[in-house]
Amino acid sequence: AFMAGGHFNGTAPLMAGQGPQITYDKANGMMYGDANGDGVADFQFYLNGAPTVVATDFLF
């Protein structure tokens, strides 16, 4: 499973040592994902219209 055991940080920054995680920058509509827990985004994508995003929007 991709990002097994991951979590959603809300708008908090990605942090090394926290495991797989996703964070959201609502100001620019960008979602960032760290698949290996090193605190560096491994992927990003744009959410048009900068919608509100909550933890239950994700399955890990």
PDB file as gemmi writes it, atoms N, CA and C in Angstrom:
CRYST1    1.000    1.000    1.000  90.00  90.00  90.00 P 1                      
ATOM      1  N   ALA A   1       0.842  -1.182   0.000  1.00  0.00           N  
ATOM      2  CA  ALA A   1       0.000   0.000   0.000  1.00  0.00           C  
ATOM      3  C   ALA A   1       0.886   1.242   0.000  1.00  0.00           C  
ATOM      4  N   PHE A   2       0.543   2.195  -0.831  1.00  0.00           N  
ATOM      5  CA  PHE A   2       1.285   3.447  -0.898  1.00  0.00           C  
ATOM      6  C   PHE A   2       1.024   4.260   0.355  1.00  0.00           C  
ATOM      7  N   MET A   3       2.075   4.688   1.017  1.00  0.00           N  
ATOM      8  CA  MET A   3       1.999   5.501   2.226  1.00  0.00           C  
ATOM      9  C   MET A   3       1.257   4.802   3.366  1.00  0.00           C  
ATOM     10  N   ALA A   4       1.419   3.493   3.489  1.00  0.00           N  
ATOM     11  CA  ALA A   4       0.800   2.763   4.600  1.00  0.00           C  
ATOM     12  C   ALA A   4       1.231   3.389   5.917  1.00  0.00           C  
ATOM     13  N   GLY A   5       0.288   3.594   6.811  1.00  0.00           N  
ATOM     14  CA  GLY A   5       0.582   4.191   8.109  1.00  0.00           C  
ATOM     15  C   GLY A   5       0.746   5.693   8.069  1.00  0.00           C  
ATOM     16  N   GLY A   6       0.410   6.314   6.954  1.00  0.00           N  
ATOM     17  CA  GLY A   6       0.571   7.751   6.815  1.00  0.00           C  
ATOM     18  C   GLY A   6      -0.481   8.540   7.569  1.00  0.00           C  
ATOM     19  N   HIS A   7      -0.302   9.839   7.607  1.00  0.00           N  
ATOM     20  CA  HIS A   7      -1.270  10.712   8.260  1.00  0.00           C  
ATOM     21  C   HIS A   7      -1.322  12.077   7.568  1.00  0.00           C  
ATOM     22  N   PHE A   8      -2.413  12.788   7.819  1.00  0.00           N  
ATOM     23  CA  PHE A   8      -2.633  14.120   7.267  1.00  0.00           C  
ATOM     24  C   PHE A   8      -2.242  15.147   8.318  1.00  0.00           C  
ATOM     25  N   ASN A   9      -1.350  16.060   7.968  1.00  0.00           N  
ATOM     26  CA  ASN A   9      -0.859  17.088   8.891  1.00  0.00           C  
ATOM     27  C   ASN A   9      -1.710  18.350   8.909  1.00  0.00           C  
ATOM     28  N   GLY A  10      -2.758  18.399   8.126  1.00  0.00           N  
ATOM     29  CA  GLY A  10      -3.482  19.653   8.002  1.00  0.00           C  
ATOM     30  C   GLY A  10      -2.598  20.648   7.275  1.00  0.00           C  
ATOM     31  N   THR A  11      -2.403  21.820   7.862  1.00  0.00           N  
ATOM     32  CA  THR A  11      -1.556  22.832   7.234  1.00  0.00           C  
ATOM     33  C   THR A  11      -0.167  22.904   7.876  1.00  0.00           C  
ATOM     34  N   ALA A  12       0.130  21.986   8.801  1.00  0.00           N  
ATOM     35  CA  ALA A  12       1.468  21.942   9.411  1.00  0.00           C  
ATOM     36  C   ALA A  12       2.477  21.481   8.365  1.00  0.00           C  
ATOM     37  N   PRO A  13       3.709  21.931   8.466  1.00  0.00           N  
ATOM     38  CA  PRO A  13       4.715  21.527   7.470  1.00  0.00           C  
ATOM     39  C   PRO A  13       5.086  20.054   7.589  1.00  0.00           C  
ATOM     40  N   LEU A  14       5.630  19.505   6.507  1.00  0.00           N  
ATOM     41  CA  LEU A  14       6.168  18.149   6.549  1.00  0.00           C  
ATOM     42  C   LEU A  14       7.351  18.140   7.510  1.00  0.00           C  
ATOM     43  N   MET A  15       7.489  17.042   8.263  1.00  0.00           N  
ATOM     44  CA  MET A  15       8.578  16.948   9.235  1.00  0.00           C  
ATOM     45  C   MET A  15       9.263  15.596   9.123  1.00  0.00           C  
ATOM     46  N   ALA A  16      10.587  15.599   9.131  1.00  0.00           N  
ATOM     47  CA  ALA A  16      11.360  14.359   9.071  1.00  0.00           C  
ATOM     48  C   ALA A  16      11.093  13.519  10.318  1.00  0.00           C  
ATOM     49  N   GLY A  17      11.101  12.204  10.146  1.00  0.00           N  
ATOM     50  CA  GLY A  17      10.931  11.285  11.259  1.00  0.00           C  
ATOM     51  C   GLY A  17       9.498  11.055  11.679  1.00  0.00           C  
ATOM     52  N   GLN A  18       8.533  11.588  10.940  1.00  0.00           N  
ATOM     53  CA  GLN A  18       7.122  11.446  11.290  1.00  0.00           C  
ATOM     54  C   GLN A  18       6.414  10.384  10.460  1.00  0.00           C  
ATOM     55  N   GLY A  19       7.143   9.670   9.628  1.00  0.00           N  
ATOM     56  CA  GLY A  19       6.535   8.670   8.753  1.00  0.00           C  
ATOM     57  C   GLY A  19       5.871   9.332   7.564  1.00  0.00           C  
ATOM     58  N   PRO A  20       5.199   8.535   6.734  1.00  0.00           N  
ATOM     59  CA  PRO A  20       4.518   9.086   5.561  1.00  0.00           C  
ATOM     60  C   PRO A  20       3.471  10.116   5.982  1.00  0.00           C  
ATOM     61  N   GLN A  21       3.395  11.212   5.245  1.00  0.00           N  
ATOM     62  CA  GLN A  21       2.479  12.282   5.622  1.00  0.00           C  
ATOM     63  C   GLN A  21       2.076  13.126   4.423  1.00  0.00           C  
ATOM     64  N   ILE A  22       0.950  13.789   4.582  1.00  0.00           N  
ATOM     65  CA  ILE A  22       0.440  14.721   3.578  1.00  0.00           C  
ATOM     66  C   ILE A  22       0.132  16.026   4.287  1.00  0.00           C  
ATOM     67  N   THR A  23       0.474  17.139   3.662  1.00  0.00           N  
ATOM     68  CA  THR A  23       0.154  18.452   4.207  1.00  0.00           C  
ATOM     69  C   THR A  23      -0.459  19.316   3.100  1.00  0.00           C  
ATOM     70  N   TYR A  24      -1.170  20.345   3.495  1.00  0.00           N  
ATOM     71  CA  TYR A  24      -1.915  21.169   2.544  1.00  0.00           C  
ATOM     72  C   TYR A  24      -1.611  22.637   2.770  1.00  0.00           C  
ATOM     73  N   ASP A  25      -1.274  23.329   1.705  1.00  0.00           N  
ATOM     74  CA  ASP A  25      -1.075  24.773   1.738  1.00  0.00           C  
ATOM     75  C   ASP A  25      -2.295  25.413   1.088  1.00  0.00           C  
ATOM     76  N   LYS A  26      -3.291  25.737   1.900  1.00  0.00           N  
ATOM     77  CA  LYS A  26      -4.554  26.261   1.384  1.00  0.00           C  
ATOM     78  C   LYS A  26      -4.369  27.587   0.646  1.00  0.00           C  
ATOM     79  N   ALA A  27      -3.369  28.378   1.031  1.00  0.00           N  
ATOM     80  CA  ALA A  27      -3.142  29.676   0.391  1.00  0.00           C  
ATOM     81  C   ALA A  27      -2.895  29.538  -1.106  1.00  0.00           C  
ATOM     82  N   ASN A  28      -2.218  28.457  -1.519  1.00  0.00           N  
ATOM     83  CA  ASN A  28      -1.954  28.280  -2.949  1.00  0.00           C  
ATOM     84  C   ASN A  28      -2.588  27.016  -3.516  1.00  0.00           C  
ATOM     85  N   GLY A  29      -3.367  26.295  -2.698  1.00  0.00           N  
ATOM     86  CA  GLY A  29      -4.077  25.112  -3.176  1.00  0.00           C  
ATOM     87  C   GLY A  29      -3.192  23.906  -3.439  1.00  0.00           C  
ATOM     88  N   MET A  30      -1.987  23.893  -2.881  1.00  0.00           N  
ATOM     89  CA  MET A  30      -1.055  22.788  -3.136  1.00  0.00           C  
ATOM     90  C   MET A  30      -1.086  21.760  -2.006  1.00  0.00           C  
ATOM     91  N   MET A  31      -1.151  20.499  -2.395  1.00  0.00           N  
ATOM     92  CA  MET A  31      -1.075  19.365  -1.490  1.00  0.00           C  
ATOM     93  C   MET A  31       0.300  18.740  -1.682  1.00  0.00           C  
ATOM     94  N   TYR A  32       1.001  18.468  -0.576  1.00  0.00           N  
ATOM     95  CA  TYR A  32       2.339  17.890  -0.637  1.00  0.00           C  
ATOM     96  C   TYR A  32       2.348  16.557   0.092  1.00  0.00           C  
ATOM     97  N   GLY A  33       2.995  15.561  -0.498  1.00  0.00           N  
ATOM     98  CA  GLY A  33       3.069  14.249   0.121  1.00  0.00           C  
ATOM     99  C   GLY A  33       4.499  13.781   0.299  1.00  0.00           C  
ATOM    100  N   ASP A  34       4.770  13.267   1.481  1.00  0.00           N  
ATOM    101  CA  ASP A  34       6.083  12.699   1.817  1.00  0.00           C  
ATOM    102  C   ASP A  34       5.878  11.200   2.006  1.00  0.00           C  
ATOM    103  N   ALA A  35       6.268  10.407   1.037  1.00  0.00           N  
ATOM    104  CA  ALA A  35       6.010   8.967   1.058  1.00  0.00           C  
ATOM    105  C   ALA A  35       6.976   8.185   1.937  1.00  0.00           C  
ATOM    106  N   ASN A  36       8.168   8.727   2.195  1.00  0.00           N  
ATOM    107  CA  ASN A  36       9.162   7.949   2.935  1.00  0.00           C  
ATOM    108  C   ASN A  36       9.511   8.525   4.305  1.00  0.00           C  
ATOM    109  N   GLY A  37       8.856   9.584   4.729  1.00  0.00           N  
ATOM    110  CA  GLY A  37       9.040  10.118   6.073  1.00  0.00           C  
ATOM    111  C   GLY A  37      10.289  10.940   6.305  1.00  0.00           C  
ATOM    112  N   ASP A  38      10.916  11.417   5.237  1.00  0.00           N  
ATOM    113  CA  ASP A  38      12.135  12.212   5.415  1.00  0.00           C  
ATOM    114  C   ASP A  38      11.868  13.715   5.537  1.00  0.00           C  
ATOM    115  N   GLY A  39      10.598  14.119   5.488  1.00  0.00           N  
ATOM    116  CA  GLY A  39      10.249  15.527   5.626  1.00  0.00           C  
ATOM    117  C   GLY A  39      10.337  16.336   4.350  1.00  0.00           C  
ATOM    118  N   VAL A  40      10.622  15.668   3.223  1.00  0.00           N  
ATOM    119  CA  VAL A  40      10.732  16.323   1.919  1.00  0.00           C  
ATOM    120  C   VAL A  40       9.605  15.810   1.028  1.00  0.00           C  
ATOM    121  N   ALA A  41       8.912  16.716   0.348  1.00  0.00           N  
ATOM    122  CA  ALA A  41       7.804  16.309  -0.519  1.00  0.00           C  
ATOM    123  C   ALA A  41       8.300  15.424  -1.662  1.00  0.00           C  
ATOM    124  N   ASP A  42       7.689  14.248  -1.794  1.00  0.00           N  
ATOM    125  CA  ASP A  42       7.989  13.335  -2.894  1.00  0.00           C  
ATOM    126  C   ASP A  42       7.035  13.554  -4.063  1.00  0.00           C  
ATOM    127  N   PHE A  43       5.899  14.182  -3.769  1.00  0.00           N  
ATOM    128  CA  PHE A  43       4.948  14.523  -4.824  1.00  0.00           C  
ATOM    129  C   PHE A  43       4.126  15.719  -4.359  1.00  0.00           C  
ATOM    130  N   GLN A  44       3.524  16.389  -5.319  1.00  0.00           N  
ATOM    131  CA  GLN A  44       2.631  17.507  -5.024  1.00  0.00           C  
ATOM    132  C   GLN A  44       1.575  17.591  -6.107  1.00  0.00           C  
ATOM    133  N   PHE A  45       0.433  18.131  -5.737  1.00  0.00           N  
ATOM    134  CA  PHE A  45      -0.595  18.370  -6.741  1.00  0.00           C  
ATOM    135  C   PHE A  45      -1.423  19.577  -6.326  1.00  0.00           C  
ATOM    136  N   TYR A  46      -2.039  20.190  -7.318  1.00  0.00           N  
ATOM    137  CA  TYR A  46      -2.811  21.413  -7.147  1.00  0.00           C  
ATOM    138  C   TYR A  46      -4.289  21.077  -7.023  1.00  0.00           C  
ATOM    139  N   LEU A  47      -4.953  21.660  -6.025  1.00  0.00           N  
ATOM    140  CA  LEU A  47      -6.391  21.505  -5.856  1.00  0.00           C  
ATOM    141  C   LEU A  47      -7.051  22.808  -6.295  1.00  0.00           C  
ATOM    142  N   ASN A  48      -7.684  22.787  -7.434  1.00  0.00           N  
ATOM    143  CA  ASN A  48      -8.304  23.969  -8.013  1.00  0.00           C  
ATOM    144  C   ASN A  48      -9.352  24.557  -7.069  1.00  0.00           C  
ATOM    145  N   GLY A  49      -9.267  25.835  -6.820  1.00  0.00           N  
ATOM    146  CA  GLY A  49     -10.219  26.518  -5.963  1.00  0.00           C  
ATOM    147  C   GLY A  49      -9.861  26.460  -4.489  1.00  0.00           C  
ATOM    148  N   ALA A  50      -8.751  25.824  -4.137  1.00  0.00           N  
ATOM    149  CA  ALA A  50      -8.280  25.705  -2.747  1.00  0.00           C  
ATOM    150  C   ALA A  50      -9.409  25.293  -1.797  1.00  0.00           C  
ATOM    151  N   PRO A  51     -10.006  24.115  -2.024  1.00  0.00           N  
ATOM    152  CA  PRO A  51     -11.104  23.668  -1.161  1.00  0.00           C  
ATOM    153  C   PRO A  51     -10.620  23.346   0.253  1.00  0.00           C  
ATOM    154  N   THR A  52     -11.553  23.266   1.176  1.00  0.00           N  
ATOM    155  CA  THR A  52     -11.225  22.820   2.523  1.00  0.00           C  
ATOM    156  C   THR A  52     -10.955  21.325   2.475  1.00  0.00           C  
ATOM    157  N   VAL A  53      -9.887  20.891   3.124  1.00  0.00           N  
ATOM    158  CA  VAL A  53      -9.486  19.489   3.135  1.00  0.00           C  
ATOM    159  C   VAL A  53      -9.370  19.040   4.586  1.00  0.00           C  
ATOM    160  N   VAL A  54      -9.907  17.859   4.905  1.00  0.00           N  
ATOM    161  CA  VAL A  54      -9.845  17.313   6.265  1.00  0.00           C  
ATOM    162  C   VAL A  54      -9.267  15.903   6.234  1.00  0.00           C  
ATOM    163  N   ALA A  55      -8.847  15.407   7.383  1.00  0.00           N  
ATOM    164  CA  ALA A  55      -8.197  14.095   7.482  1.00  0.00           C  
ATOM    165  C   ALA A  55      -9.050  12.968   6.909  1.00  0.00           C  
ATOM    166  N   THR A  56     -10.364  13.045   7.047  1.00  0.00           N  
ATOM    167  CA  THR A  56     -11.230  11.964   6.555  1.00  0.00           C  
ATOM    168  C   THR A  56     -11.325  11.928   5.032  1.00  0.00           C  
ATOM    169  N   ASP A  57     -10.712  12.891   4.361  1.00  0.00           N  
ATOM    170  CA  ASP A  57     -10.659  12.875   2.896  1.00  0.00           C  
ATOM    171  C   ASP A  57      -9.618  11.887   2.384  1.00  0.00           C  
ATOM    172  N   PHE A  58      -8.814  11.306   3.278  1.00  0.00           N  
ATOM    173  CA  PHE A  58      -7.711  10.426   2.884  1.00  0.00           C  
ATOM    174  C   PHE A  58      -7.852   9.037   3.477  1.00  0.00           C  
ATOM    175  N   LEU A  59      -7.401   8.055   2.716  1.00  0.00           N  
ATOM    176  CA  LEU A  59      -7.290   6.675   3.192  1.00  0.00           C  
ATOM    177  C   LEU A  59      -5.822   6.307   3.135  1.00  0.00           C  
ATOM    178  N   PHE A  60      -5.266   5.871   4.238  1.00  0.00           N  
ATOM    179  CA  PHE A  60      -3.863   5.468   4.274  1.00  0.00           C  
ATOM    180  C   PHE A  60      -3.780   3.980   4.482  1.00  0.00           C  
TER     181      PHE A  60                                                      
END                                                                             
